[in-house]
C-alpha cells in the first residue's frame, strides 16, 4: 500500500509539472511545500487543529517572502 501511495504521488506531481508553464513553477513549488508541511504535521500530530495552525504559519511565511 505504501509503495502505491508514493508512486501515485510521484505520478500526480509529474503530471502537474508537465502541465505548469515555467513562469508558474515557483508558485506550484510553494503550494506543494505548504501542503507537504500540512500533511506531515497531520501525520505526526494526528490532529487537524495543529496541522491547520502549522499550515497557516507556513503560508504566512511564504507570503512574507513574496
C-alpha positions as CSV (number, residue, x, y, z in Angstrom):
1,X,0.0,0.0,0.0
2,X,2.8,2.5,1.0
3,X,4.6,1.9,-2.3
4,X,1.4,2.5,-4.3
5,X,0.7,5.8,-2.5
6,X,4.2,7.0,-3.1
7,X,4.1,6.0,-6.7
8,X,0.7,7.7,-7.2
9,X,2.0,10.9,-5.6
10,X,5.0,11.0,-7.9
11,X,2.7,10.5,-10.9
12,X,0.4,13.3,-9.8
13,X,3.3,15.7,-9.3
14,X,4.9,14.7,-12.6
15,X,1.7,15.5,-14.3
16,X,1.4,18.9,-12.6
17,X,5.0,19.7,-13.6
18,X,4.3,18.8,-17.2
19,X,1.2,21.0,-17.3
20,X,2.6,24.0,-15.5
21,X,4.3,26.7,-17.5
22,X,7.8,27.6,-16.4
23,X,6.8,31.0,-15.1
24,X,4.4,29.4,-12.6
25,X,6.8,26.7,-11.3
26,X,7.7,28.7,-8.2
27,X,4.0,29.1,-7.3
28,X,3.5,25.4,-7.8
29,X,6.5,24.7,-5.6
30,X,5.1,27.0,-2.8
31,X,1.8,25.2,-2.8
32,X,3.4,21.8,-2.8
33,X,5.7,22.7,0.1
34,X,2.8,24.1,2.1
35,X,0.7,21.0,1.5
36,X,3.7,18.8,2.3
37,X,4.1,20.5,5.7
38,X,0.4,20.2,6.4
39,X,0.4,16.5,5.6
40,X,3.5,15.9,7.6
41,X,2.1,17.8,10.6
42,X,-1.2,15.9,10.4
43,X,0.6,12.5,10.2
44,X,2.7,13.4,13.2
45,X,0.2,15.1,15.5
46,X,-2.9,13.1,14.5
47,X,-4.9,16.3,14.9
48,X,-6.3,18.5,12.3
49,X,-6.2,21.6,14.5
50,X,-2.4,21.5,15.0
51,X,-1.8,20.7,11.3
52,X,-4.0,23.7,10.3
53,X,-2.1,26.0,12.6
54,X,1.2,24.9,11.1
55,X,-0.1,25.2,7.6
56,X,-1.3,28.8,8.3
57,X,2.1,29.7,9.7
58,X,3.9,28.3,6.7
59,X,1.5,30.2,4.4
60,X,2.2,33.4,6.3
61,X,6.0,32.9,5.9
62,X,5.6,32.2,2.2
63,X,3.5,35.4,1.8
64,X,6.1,37.4,3.7
65,X,8.8,36.2,1.3
66,X,6.7,37.1,-1.8
